Amino acid sequence: MSNNVSVICFDQGGTLLYRVPLEDSGMADYLSIMEIAGIDGDPGAFGKKLNENDKKYKAWSLSSNIEGSEEDIWTRWLLPNIDSKKLADYYDELTLLFSHSKGDRIFRPDAEPTIAELHRRGYKIAVITNTVSLTLVPYELKKGEIWKYINALSMSSVKKNRKPLPDMFLEIAEKLKVNPCNCVYVGDAPNRDVAGPRAAGYALSILLKEDPEFEIESLPPEYKPDMLISSLEELLDIFNNQDQRN
């Protein structure tokens, strides 16, 4: 089935990288956010409230499949009681601080070598990801030495809608001038990373799950992937060299 595939697309958070909790549980980041917003008080209590507000935003975003702008997220959802003029020049910085408060985002050890080898074999590489930031994903890809292999990128912060809608998946096919049936998607969340590429007409949806106890049969039909892998390097056994596909 891989013989017709020319584009391999990846989710970022949870697939190419994972989070490692911070020793201070994000207190330094909360303090920095409080300083920007001119807020005094306990950073622990502030962080708890900020995360509660974030859950409300995510519930709305998931139900609507809309990604708000950073300005909208901070002024309407996360810090609705703060004068927006205080935040106007800091939206990107605030987003990066809040993201970091949840933990360091670390690339899987097999992410870069797997993508490098797939690129060497002739496959085009793309990233399709839900993110509220305009800068975090490109920054991480560059830091992780992966950016040089990326042929196309689609982010919900730019597209303004989210997976599992098919729009970002179709955008990548259009950018790379291929038929969606020549693309596959690798992700870790059944509710976002299976239905979306399937609706877009992708050849395969591949789910990454490290838990040996995880079973596809436990998922509803619309969330069952075409393939299940436990490491990214397994992709090298699935996708052969481009020049050998014919």
CYANA upper distance limits for C-alpha pairs under 8 A (distance plus 0.5 A):
  1 MET  CA      5 VAL  CA      8.36
  2 SER  CA    238 ILE  CA      7.38
  2 SER  CA    239 PHE  CA      6.26
  2 SER  CA    240 ASN  CA      8.00
  3 ASN  CA    239 PHE  CA      8.30
  3 ASN  CA    240 ASN  CA      8.23
  3 ASN  CA    245 ARG  CA      5.42
  3 ASN  CA    246 ASN  CA      7.78
  4 ASN  CA    181 CYS  CA      8.42
  4 ASN  CA    182 ASN  CA      6.21
  4 ASN  CA    245 ARG  CA      7.74
  5 VAL  CA    181 CYS  CA      8.06
  5 VAL  CA    182 ASN  CA      4.92
  5 VAL  CA    183 CYS  CA      6.14
  5 VAL  CA    184 VAL  CA      7.54
  5 VAL  CA    203 ALA  CA      7.90
  6 SER  CA    122 GLY  CA      8.30
  6 SER  CA    123 TYR  CA      5.75
  6 SER  CA    124 LYS  CA      6.73
  6 SER  CA    182 ASN  CA      6.07
  6 SER  CA    183 CYS  CA      6.79
  6 SER  CA    242 GLN  CA      7.75
  7 VAL  CA    123 TYR  CA      6.11
  7 VAL  CA    124 LYS  CA      5.18
  7 VAL  CA    125 ILE  CA      6.36
  7 VAL  CA    126 ALA  CA      7.74
  7 VAL  CA    182 ASN  CA      6.85
  7 VAL  CA    183 CYS  CA      5.19
  7 VAL  CA    184 VAL  CA      7.00
  8 ILE  CA    123 TYR  CA      7.24
  8 ILE  CA    124 LYS  CA      6.79
  8 ILE  CA    125 ILE  CA      5.68
  8 ILE  CA    126 ALA  CA      6.84
  8 ILE  CA    183 CYS  CA      6.38
  8 ILE  CA    184 VAL  CA      5.67
  8 ILE  CA    185 TYR  CA      6.66
  8 ILE  CA    186 VAL  CA      8.11
  9 CYS  CA    125 ILE  CA      6.32
  9 CYS  CA    126 ALA  CA      4.99
  9 CYS  CA    127 VAL  CA      5.85
  9 CYS  CA    128 ILE  CA      7.15
  9 CYS  CA    183 CYS  CA      7.62
  9 CYS  CA    184 VAL  CA      6.47
  9 CYS  CA    185 TYR  CA      5.19
  9 CYS  CA    186 VAL  CA      6.64
 10 PHE  CA     15 THR  CA      7.82
 10 PHE  CA     16 LEU  CA      7.90
 10 PHE  CA    125 ILE  CA      8.34
 10 PHE  CA    126 ALA  CA      6.74
 10 PHE  CA    127 VAL  CA      5.24
 10 PHE  CA    128 ILE  CA      6.54
 10 PHE  CA    129 THR  CA      8.34
 10 PHE  CA    185 TYR  CA      6.25
 10 PHE  CA    186 VAL  CA      5.34
 10 PHE  CA    187 GLY  CA      6.64
 11 ASP  CA     15 THR  CA      6.26
 11 ASP  CA     16 LEU  CA      7.35
 11 ASP  CA    127 VAL  CA      6.32
 11 ASP  CA    128 ILE  CA      5.87
 11 ASP  CA    129 THR  CA      5.69
 11 ASP  CA    185 TYR  CA      8.16
 11 ASP  CA    186 VAL  CA      6.75
 11 ASP  CA    187 GLY  CA      5.50
 11 ASP  CA    188 ASP  CA      8.09
 11 ASP  CA    193 ASP  CA      8.30
 12 GLN  CA     16 LEU  CA      5.45
 12 GLN  CA     17 LEU  CA      6.80
 12 GLN  CA    127 VAL  CA      7.30
 12 GLN  CA    128 ILE  CA      7.84
 12 GLN  CA    129 THR  CA      6.43
 12 GLN  CA    137 VAL  CA      8.26
 12 GLN  CA    187 GLY  CA      8.34
 13 GLY  CA     17 LEU  CA      5.89
 13 GLY  CA     18 TYR  CA      6.67
 13 GLY  CA    105 ARG  CA      8.39
 13 GLY  CA    129 THR  CA      8.17
 14 GLY  CA     18 TYR  CA      5.47
 14 GLY  CA     19 ARG  CA      8.32
 14 GLY  CA    187 GLY  CA      8.17
 14 GLY  CA    188 ASP  CA      6.62
 15 THR  CA    186 VAL  CA      8.05
 15 THR  CA    187 GLY  CA      6.09
 15 THR  CA    188 ASP  CA      6.13
 15 THR  CA    208 LEU  CA      7.28
 16 LEU  CA    107 PHE  CA      6.21
 16 LEU  CA    108 ARG  CA      6.41
 16 LEU  CA    111 ALA  CA      6.21
 17 LEU  CA    105 ARG  CA      6.66
 17 LEU  CA    106 ILE  CA      5.63
 17 LEU  CA    107 PHE  CA      4.42
 17 LEU  CA    108 ARG  CA      5.71
 17 LEU  CA    111 ALA  CA      8.35
 18 TYR  CA    105 ARG  CA      5.93
 18 TYR  CA    106 ILE  CA      5.88
 18 TYR  CA    107 PHE  CA      6.92
 18 TYR  CA    108 ARG  CA      7.51
 19 ARG  CA    102 LYS  CA      8.13
 19 ARG  CA    103 GLY  CA      5.83
 19 ARG  CA    104 ASP  CA      5.83
 19 ARG  CA    105 ARG  CA      5.01
 19 ARG  CA    106 ILE  CA      6.58
 20 VAL  CA    103 GLY  CA      5.58
 20 VAL  CA    104 ASP  CA      5.57
 20 VAL  CA    105 ARG  CA      6.96
 20 VAL  CA    106 ILE  CA      7.59
 21 PRO  CA     25 SER  CA      7.27
 21 PRO  CA    102 LYS  CA      7.17
 21 PRO  CA    103 GLY  CA      4.84
 21 PRO  CA    104 ASP  CA      7.00
 22 LEU  CA     26 GLY  CA      6.67
 22 LEU  CA    101 SER  CA      7.86
 22 LEU  CA    102 LYS  CA      7.91
 22 LEU  CA    103 GLY  CA      5.68
 22 LEU  CA    104 ASP  CA      7.27
 24 ASP  CA     28 ALA  CA      7.67
 25 SER  CA    101 SER  CA      7.32
 25 SER  CA    102 LYS  CA      7.94
 25 SER  CA    103 GLY  CA      8.25
 26 GLY  CA     30 TYR  CA      6.75
 26 GLY  CA     47 GLY  CA      8.47
 26 GLY  CA    100 HIS  CA      7.77
 26 GLY  CA    101 SER  CA      4.48
 26 GLY  CA    102 LYS  CA      6.93
 26 GLY  CA    103 GLY  CA      7.83
 27 MET  CA     31 LEU  CA      6.66
 27 MET  CA     43 PRO  CA      6.47
 27 MET  CA     44 GLY  CA      7.06
 27 MET  CA     47 GLY  CA      8.08
 27 MET  CA    101 SER  CA      7.80
 28 ALA  CA     32 SER  CA      6.82
 28 ALA  CA    101 SER  CA      8.41
 29 ASP  CA     33 ILE  CA      6.79
 29 ASP  CA     97 LEU  CA      5.95
 29 ASP  CA     98 PHE  CA      7.14
 29 ASP  CA    100 HIS  CA      7.67
 29 ASP  CA    101 SER  CA      6.05
 30 TYR  CA     34 MET  CA      6.63
 30 TYR  CA     43 PRO  CA      6.19
 30 TYR  CA     44 GLY  CA      8.28
 30 TYR  CA     46 PHE  CA      7.63
 30 TYR  CA     47 GLY  CA      6.43
 30 TYR  CA     97 LEU  CA      8.12
 30 TYR  CA     98 PHE  CA      7.78
 30 TYR  CA    101 SER  CA      7.59
 31 LEU  CA     35 GLU  CA      6.66
 31 LEU  CA     43 PRO  CA      6.32
 32 SER  CA     36 ILE  CA      6.88
 32 SER  CA     97 LEU  CA      8.11
 33 ILE  CA     37 ALA  CA      6.73
 33 ILE  CA     94 LEU  CA      6.72
 33 ILE  CA     97 LEU  CA      7.57
 33 ILE  CA     98 PHE  CA      8.26
 34 MET  CA     38 GLY  CA      6.28
 34 MET  CA     39 ILE  CA      5.27
 34 MET  CA     40 ASP  CA      7.28
 34 MET  CA     43 PRO  CA      8.25
 35 GLU  CA     39 ILE  CA      6.68
 35 GLU  CA     40 ASP  CA      8.34
 36 ILE  CA     86 LYS  CA      7.87
 36 ILE  CA     87 LEU  CA      7.64
 36 ILE  CA     90 TYR  CA      8.18
 37 ALA  CA     82 ILE  CA      7.38
 37 ALA  CA     86 LYS  CA      6.66
 37 ALA  CA     87 LEU  CA      6.95
 38 GLY  CA     86 LYS  CA      8.46
 41 GLY  CA     45 ALA  CA      8.46
 41 GLY  CA     46 PHE  CA      7.97
 42 ASP  CA     46 PHE  CA      6.71
 43 PRO  CA     47 GLY  CA      6.36
 44 GLY  CA     48 LYS  CA      6.73
 45 ALA  CA     49 LYS  CA      6.83
 46 PHE  CA     50 LEU  CA      6.59
 47 GLY  CA     51 ASN  CA      6.62
 48 LYS  CA     52 GLU  CA      6.75
 49 LYS  CA     53 ASN  CA      6.73
 50 LEU  CA     54 ASP  CA      6.65
 50 LEU  CA     78 LEU  CA      6.39
 50 LEU  CA     79 LEU  CA      8.05
 51 ASN  CA     55 LYS  CA      6.70
 52 GLU  CA     56 LYS  CA      7.06
 53 ASN  CA     57 TYR  CA      6.90
 53 ASN  CA     77 TRP  CA      6.48
 53 ASN  CA     78 LEU  CA      5.75
 54 ASP  CA     58 LYS  CA      6.65
 54 ASP  CA     77 TRP  CA      7.45
 54 ASP  CA     78 LEU  CA      6.53
 55 LYS  CA     59 ALA  CA      6.55
 56 LYS  CA     60 TRP  CA      6.80
 56 LYS  CA     77 TRP  CA      8.01
 57 TYR  CA     61 SER  CA      6.51
 57 TYR  CA     73 ILE  CA      7.91
 57 TYR  CA     77 TRP  CA      6.57
 57 TYR  CA     78 LEU  CA      8.38
 58 LYS  CA     62 LEU  CA      6.33
 59 ALA  CA     63 SER  CA      6.66
 60 TRP  CA     64 SER  CA      6.56
 61 SER  CA     65 ASN  CA      5.81
 61 SER  CA     66 ILE  CA      5.72
 61 SER  CA     67 GLU  CA      6.56
 61 SER  CA     68 GLY  CA      8.21
 62 LEU  CA     66 ILE  CA      7.80
 62 LEU  CA    162 ARG  CA      8.38
 65 ASN  CA    161 ASN  CA      6.01
 65 ASN  CA    162 ARG  CA      5.56
 65 ASN  CA    163 LYS  CA      7.61
 65 ASN  CA    164 PRO  CA      8.21
 65 ASN  CA    165 LEU  CA      7.63
 66 ILE  CA    160 LYS  CA      6.37
 66 ILE  CA    161 ASN  CA      4.81
 66 ILE  CA    162 ARG  CA      6.41
 67 GLU  CA    132 VAL  CA      7.33
 67 GLU  CA    156 SER  CA      6.57
 67 GLU  CA    157 SER  CA      6.59
 67 GLU  CA    160 LYS  CA      5.25
 67 GLU  CA    161 ASN  CA      5.58
 67 GLU  CA    162 ARG  CA      6.70
 68 GLY  CA     72 ASP  CA      6.41
 68 GLY  CA     73 ILE  CA      6.47
 68 GLY  CA    132 VAL  CA      7.76
 68 GLY  CA    157 SER  CA      7.74
 68 GLY  CA    160 LYS  CA      7.04
 69 SER  CA     73 ILE  CA      6.62
 69 SER  CA    132 VAL  CA      7.55
 69 SER  CA    157 SER  CA      7.20
 69 SER  CA    160 LYS  CA      8.18
 70 GLU  CA     74 TRP  CA      6.65
 70 GLU  CA     91 TYR  CA      6.44
 70 GLU  CA     92 ASP  CA      7.59
 70 GLU  CA     95 THR  CA      7.85
 70 GLU  CA    132 VAL  CA      6.98
 70 GLU  CA    133 SER  CA      7.47
 71 GLU  CA     75 THR  CA      6.51
 71 GLU  CA     88 ALA  CA      7.96
 71 GLU  CA     91 TYR  CA      6.68
 72 ASP  CA     76 ARG  CA      5.90
 72 ASP  CA     77 TRP  CA      7.80
 73 ILE  CA     77 TRP  CA      5.65
 73 ILE  CA     78 LEU  CA      6.66
 74 TRP  CA     78 LEU  CA      5.24
 74 TRP  CA     79 LEU  CA      5.89
 74 TRP  CA     80 PRO  CA      7.48
 74 TRP  CA     91 TYR  CA      7.76
 75 THR  CA     79 LEU  CA      5.98
 75 THR  CA     80 PRO  CA      5.37
 75 THR  CA     81 ASN  CA      8.29
 75 THR  CA     82 ILE  CA      7.82
 75 THR  CA     84 SER  CA      6.55
 76 ARG  CA     80 PRO  CA      5.44
 82 ILE  CA     86 LYS  CA      8.01
 83 ASP  CA     87 LEU  CA      7.84
 84 SER  CA     88 ALA  CA      6.55
 87 LEU  CA     91 TYR  CA      6.83
 90 TYR  CA     94 LEU  CA      6.42
 91 TYR  CA     95 THR  CA      6.67
 92 ASP  CA     96 LEU  CA      6.78
 92 ASP  CA    133 SER  CA      7.31
 92 ASP  CA    134 LEU  CA      8.12
 92 ASP  CA    135 THR  CA      8.14
 93 GLU  CA     97 LEU  CA      6.64
 94 LEU  CA     98 PHE  CA      6.61
 95 THR  CA     99 SER  CA      6.58
 95 THR  CA    132 VAL  CA      8.18
 95 THR  CA    133 SER  CA      6.99
 96 LEU  CA    100 HIS  CA      6.62
 96 LEU  CA    133 SER  CA      7.99
 96 LEU  CA    136 LEU  CA      7.46
 97 LEU  CA    101 SER  CA      6.69
 98 PHE  CA    102 LYS  CA      7.50
 99 SER  CA    103 GLY  CA      7.89
100 HIS  CA    104 ASP  CA      6.44
100 HIS  CA    105 ARG  CA      8.21
107 PHE  CA    111 ALA  CA      6.99
107 PHE  CA    144 GLY  CA      7.38
108 ARG  CA    112 GLU  CA      8.49
109 PRO  CA    113 PRO  CA      8.46
110 ASP  CA    114 THR  CA      6.30
110 ASP  CA    231 SER  CA      8.17
110 ASP  CA    232 LEU  CA      6.70
110 ASP  CA    233 GLU  CA      6.59
111 ALA  CA    115 ILE  CA      6.66
111 ALA  CA    232 LEU  CA      6.93
111 ALA  CA    233 GLU  CA      8.19
112 GLU  CA    116 ALA  CA      6.42
112 GLU  CA    144 GLY  CA      7.75
112 GLU  CA    145 GLU  CA      7.42
112 GLU  CA    146 ILE  CA      6.41
113 PRO  CA    117 GLU  CA      6.60
114 THR  CA    118 LEU  CA      6.69
114 THR  CA    232 LEU  CA      7.15
114 THR  CA    233 GLU  CA      6.00
114 THR  CA    235 LEU  CA      8.08
114 THR  CA    236 LEU  CA      7.51
115 ILE  CA    119 HIS  CA      6.53
115 ILE  CA    125 ILE  CA      8.03
115 ILE  CA    146 ILE  CA      7.98
115 ILE  CA    149 TYR  CA      7.76
116 ALA  CA    120 ARG  CA      6.63
116 ALA  CA    146 ILE  CA      8.21
116 ALA  CA    149 TYR  CA      7.21
117 GLU  CA    121 ARG  CA      6.66
117 GLU  CA    236 LEU  CA      8.27
118 LEU  CA    122 GLY  CA      7.11
118 LEU  CA    123 TYR  CA      6.23
118 LEU  CA    125 ILE  CA      8.47
118 LEU  CA    236 LEU  CA      7.55
118 LEU  CA    239 PHE  CA      8.27
118 LEU  CA    241 ASN  CA      8.48
119 HIS  CA    123 TYR  CA      5.61
119 HIS  CA    124 LYS  CA      6.80
119 HIS  CA    125 ILE  CA      7.32
119 HIS  CA    149 TYR  CA      6.96
121 ARG  CA    240 ASN  CA      7.75
121 ARG  CA    241 ASN  CA      5.10
121 ARG  CA    242 GLN  CA      6.34
121 ARG  CA    243 ASP  CA      8.27
122 GLY  CA    241 ASN  CA      6.98
122 GLY  CA    242 GLN  CA      5.64
122 GLY  CA    243 ASP  CA      7.90
123 TYR  CA    241 ASN  CA      8.42
123 TYR  CA    242 GLN  CA      6.97
124 LYS  CA    150 ILE  CA      7.95
124 LYS  CA    151 ASN  CA      6.53
125 ILE  CA    149 TYR  CA      7.04
125 ILE  CA    150 ILE  CA      5.64
125 ILE  CA    151 ASN  CA      5.94
125 ILE  CA    152 ALA  CA      7.44
126 ALA  CA    150 ILE  CA      6.02
126 ALA  CA    151 ASN  CA      6.18
126 ALA  CA    152 ALA  CA      5.26
126 ALA  CA    153 LEU  CA      6.08
126 ALA  CA    154 SER  CA      8.47
126 ALA  CA    172 ILE  CA      7.79
127 VAL  CA    150 ILE  CA      7.84
127 VAL  CA    152 ALA  CA      7.17
127 VAL  CA    153 LEU  CA      5.43
127 VAL  CA    154 SER  CA      6.83
128 ILE  CA    153 LEU  CA      6.55
128 ILE  CA    154 SER  CA      5.33
128 ILE  CA    155 MET  CA      6.47
128 ILE  CA    168 MET  CA      7.18
128 ILE  CA    169 PHE  CA      7.54
128 ILE  CA    172 ILE  CA      8.46
129 THR  CA    154 SER  CA      7.06
129 THR  CA    155 MET  CA      5.67
129 THR  CA    156 SER  CA      7.01
129 THR  CA    163 LYS  CA      8.08
130 ASN  CA    155 MET  CA      6.33
130 ASN  CA    156 SER  CA      5.39
130 ASN  CA    157 SER  CA      7.71
130 ASN  CA    162 ARG  CA      6.39
130 ASN  CA    163 LYS  CA      7.09
131 THR  CA    137 VAL  CA      8.28
131 THR  CA    155 MET  CA      6.79
131 THR  CA    156 SER  CA      6.22
131 THR  CA    157 SER  CA      6.22
132 VAL  CA    156 SER  CA      7.46
132 VAL  CA    157 SER  CA      5.46
133 SER  CA    137 VAL  CA      8.05
133 SER  CA    157 SER  CA      6.52
134 LEU  CA    155 MET  CA      8.41
134 LEU  CA    157 SER  CA      6.49
134 LEU  CA    158 VAL  CA      7.51
135 THR  CA    139 TYR  CA      6.60
136 LEU  CA    140 GLU  CA      6.61
137 VAL  CA    141 LEU  CA      6.67
138 PRO  CA    142 LYS  CA      6.68
138 PRO  CA    147 TRP  CA      7.68
139 TYR  CA    143 LYS  CA      6.62
140 GLU  CA    144 GLY  CA      6.44
141 LEU  CA    145 GLU  CA      6.79
141 LEU  CA    146 ILE  CA      5.57
141 LEU  CA    147 TRP  CA      5.31
142 LYS  CA    146 ILE  CA      6.43
142 LYS  CA    147 TRP  CA      5.30
142 LYS  CA    148 LYS  CA      8.01
146 ILE  CA    150 ILE  CA      7.40
151 ASN  CA    176 LEU  CA      8.18
152 ALA  CA    172 ILE  CA      6.96
152 ALA  CA    175 LYS  CA      7.47
152 ALA  CA    176 LEU  CA      7.68
153 LEU  CA    172 ILE  CA      7.64
154 SER  CA    158 VAL  CA      7.99
154 SER  CA    159 LYS  CA      7.82
154 SER  CA    168 MET  CA      6.40
154 SER  CA    169 PHE  CA      8.46
154 SER  CA    171 GLU  CA      7.77
154 SER  CA    172 ILE  CA      7.25
155 MET  CA    159 LYS  CA      6.68
155 MET  CA    168 MET  CA      7.90
156 SER  CA    160 LYS  CA      5.68
156 SER  CA    161 ASN  CA      5.89
156 SER  CA    162 ARG  CA      5.74
156 SER  CA    163 LYS  CA      8.25
156 SER  CA    168 MET  CA      8.09
157 SER  CA    161 ASN  CA      8.14
159 LYS  CA    168 MET  CA      7.62
161 ASN  CA    165 LEU  CA      7.84
161 ASN  CA    167 ASP  CA      8.26
162 ARG  CA    168 MET  CA      8.21
163 LYS  CA    167 ASP  CA      8.49
163 LYS  CA    168 MET  CA      7.87
163 LYS  CA    192 ARG  CA      5.89
163 LYS  CA    193 ASP  CA      7.73
163 LYS  CA    196 GLY  CA      6.53
164 PRO  CA    191 ASN  CA      7.65
164 PRO  CA    192 ARG  CA      5.00
164 PRO  CA    193 ASP  CA      7.09
164 PRO  CA    194 VAL  CA      8.19
164 PRO  CA    195 ALA  CA      6.44
164 PRO  CA    196 GLY  CA      4.61
164 PRO  CA    197 PRO  CA      8.20
165 LEU  CA    196 GLY  CA      5.90
165 LEU  CA    199 ALA  CA      8.32
166 PRO  CA    170 LEU  CA      6.66
166 PRO  CA    196 GLY  CA      5.41
166 PRO  CA    197 PRO  CA      6.81
166 PRO  CA    199 ALA  CA      6.37
166 PRO  CA    200 ALA  CA      5.51
167 ASP  CA    171 GLU  CA      6.57
167 ASP  CA    200 ALA  CA      8.10
168 MET  CA    172 ILE  CA      6.91
169 PHE  CA    173 ALA  CA      7.22
169 PHE  CA    180 PRO  CA      8.41
169 PHE  CA    196 GLY  CA      7.77
169 PHE  CA    197 PRO  CA      6.62
169 PHE  CA    200 ALA  CA      6.73
170 LEU  CA    174 GLU  CA      6.72
170 LEU  CA    180 PRO  CA      7.23
170 LEU  CA    200 ALA  CA      6.49
171 GLU  CA    175 LYS  CA      6.55
172 ILE  CA    176 LEU  CA      6.64
173 ALA  CA    177 LYS  CA      6.32
173 ALA  CA    178 VAL  CA      5.67
173 ALA  CA    179 ASN  CA      6.56
173 ALA  CA    180 PRO  CA      6.01
173 ALA  CA    183 CYS  CA      7.86
174 GLU  CA    178 VAL  CA      6.97
174 GLU  CA    179 ASN  CA      8.30
178 VAL  CA    182 ASN  CA      7.07
178 VAL  CA    183 CYS  CA      8.47
179 ASN  CA    183 CYS  CA      7.92
180 PRO  CA    200 ALA  CA      7.17
180 PRO  CA    201 GLY  CA      5.97
180 PRO  CA    202 TYR  CA      5.49
180 PRO  CA    203 ALA  CA      7.75
181 CYS  CA    201 GLY  CA      6.11
181 CYS  CA    202 TYR  CA      5.14
181 CYS  CA    203 ALA  CA      5.20
182 ASN  CA    202 TYR  CA      7.25
182 ASN  CA    203 ALA  CA      6.64
183 CYS  CA    202 TYR  CA      5.74
183 CYS  CA    203 ALA  CA      6.28
183 CYS  CA    204 LEU  CA      7.84
184 VAL  CA    197 PRO  CA      8.07
184 VAL  CA    202 TYR  CA      6.05
184 VAL  CA    203 ALA  CA      5.97
184 VAL  CA    204 LEU  CA      5.27
184 VAL  CA    205 SER  CA      6.46
184 VAL  CA    206 ILE  CA      8.01
185 TYR  CA    193 ASP  CA      7.89
185 TYR  CA    197 PRO  CA      7.03
185 TYR  CA    202 TYR  CA      7.90
185 TYR  CA    204 LEU  CA      6.92
185 TYR  CA    205 SER  CA      5.55
185 TYR  CA    206 ILE  CA      6.51
186 VAL  CA    193 ASP  CA      7.82
186 VAL  CA    205 SER  CA      6.71
186 VAL  CA    206 ILE  CA      5.23
186 VAL  CA    207 LEU  CA      6.38
186 VAL  CA    208 LEU  CA      7.53
187 GLY  CA    193 ASP  CA      5.79
187 GLY  CA    194 VAL  CA      8.37
187 GLY  CA    205 SER  CA      8.32
187 GLY  CA    206 ILE  CA      6.94
187 GLY  CA    207 LEU  CA      5.74
187 GLY  CA    208 LEU  CA      6.49
188 ASP  CA    193 ASP  CA      7.16
188 ASP  CA    207 LEU  CA      5.74
188 ASP  CA    208 LEU  CA      5.41
188 ASP  CA    209 LYS  CA      6.96
189 ALA  CA    193 ASP  CA      5.91
189 ALA  CA    194 VAL  CA      8.15
189 ALA  CA    207 LEU  CA      7.84
190 PRO  CA    194 VAL  CA      5.90
190 PRO  CA    195 ALA  CA      8.05
190 PRO  CA    207 LEU  CA      7.71
190 PRO  CA    223 TYR  CA      5.57
190 PRO  CA    224 LYS  CA      7.47
190 PRO  CA    225 PRO  CA      7.84
191 ASN  CA    195 ALA  CA      7.15
191 ASN  CA    223 TYR  CA      6.37
192 ARG  CA    196 GLY  CA      6.71
193 ASP  CA    197 PRO  CA      7.29
193 ASP  CA    205 SER  CA      7.64
193 ASP  CA    207 LEU  CA      8.03
194 VAL  CA    198 ARG  CA      6.68
194 VAL  CA    205 SER  CA      5.99
194 VAL  CA    206 ILE  CA      8.08
194 VAL  CA    207 LEU  CA      8.22
194 VAL  CA    222 GLU  CA      8.02
194 VAL  CA    223 TYR  CA      6.09
194 VAL  CA    224 LYS  CA      7.38
194 VAL  CA    225 PRO  CA      6.24
195 ALA  CA    199 ALA  CA      6.53
195 ALA  CA    222 GLU  CA      6.69
195 ALA  CA    223 TYR  CA      6.62
196 GLY  CA    200 ALA  CA      6.85
197 PRO  CA    201 GLY  CA      6.78
197 PRO  CA    202 TYR  CA      5.74
197 PRO  CA    204 LEU  CA      8.19
197 PRO  CA    205 SER  CA      6.97
198 ARG  CA    202 TYR  CA      6.05
198 ARG  CA    203 ALA  CA      8.23
198 ARG  CA    204 LEU  CA      7.95
198 ARG  CA    205 SER  CA      7.42
204 LEU  CA    225 PRO  CA      8.27
204 LEU  CA    226 ASP  CA      6.37
204 LEU  CA    227 MET  CA      8.05
205 SER  CA    225 PRO  CA      5.80
205 SER  CA    226 ASP  CA      5.90
205 SER  CA    227 MET  CA      7.17
206 ILE  CA    225 PRO  CA      6.20
206 ILE  CA    226 ASP  CA      6.48
206 ILE  CA    227 MET  CA      5.30
206 ILE  CA    228 LEU  CA      6.27
206 ILE  CA    229 ILE  CA      7.68
207 LEU  CA    225 PRO  CA      6.54
207 LEU  CA    226 ASP  CA      8.49
207 LEU  CA    227 MET  CA      6.84
207 LEU  CA    228 LEU  CA      5.44
207 LEU  CA    229 ILE  CA      6.69
208 LEU  CA    228 LEU  CA      6.61
208 LEU  CA    229 ILE  CA      5.49
208 LEU  CA    230 SER  CA      6.03
208 LEU  CA    231 SER  CA      7.12
208 LEU  CA    232 LEU  CA      7.92
209 LYS  CA    214 PHE  CA      7.53
209 LYS  CA    228 LEU  CA      7.59
209 LYS  CA    229 ILE  CA      6.74
209 LYS  CA    230 SER  CA      5.55
209 LYS  CA    231 SER  CA      8.08
210 GLU  CA    229 ILE  CA      8.17
210 GLU  CA    230 SER  CA      5.01
210 GLU  CA    231 SER  CA      7.23
211 ASP  CA    230 SER  CA      7.91
212 PRO  CA    230 SER  CA      8.26
215 GLU  CA    219 LEU  CA      8.25
216 ILE  CA    224 LYS  CA      6.53
216 ILE  CA    225 PRO  CA      7.94
216 ILE  CA    228 LEU  CA      8.21
217 GLU  CA    224 LYS  CA      8.10
219 LEU  CA    223 TYR  CA      6.43
219 LEU  CA    224 LYS  CA      6.30
220 PRO  CA    224 LYS  CA      6.98
229 ILE  CA    234 GLU  CA      7.05
229 ILE  CA    235 LEU  CA      8.45
230 SER  CA    234 GLU  CA      8.00
233 GLU  CA    237 ASP  CA      8.25
234 GLU  CA    238 ILE  CA      7.35
235 LEU  CA    239 PHE  CA      6.66
236 LEU  CA    240 ASN  CA      7.58
240 ASN  CA    244 GLN  CA      7.46
240 ASN  CA    245 ARG  CA      7.66
241 ASN  CA    245 ARG  CA      7.22
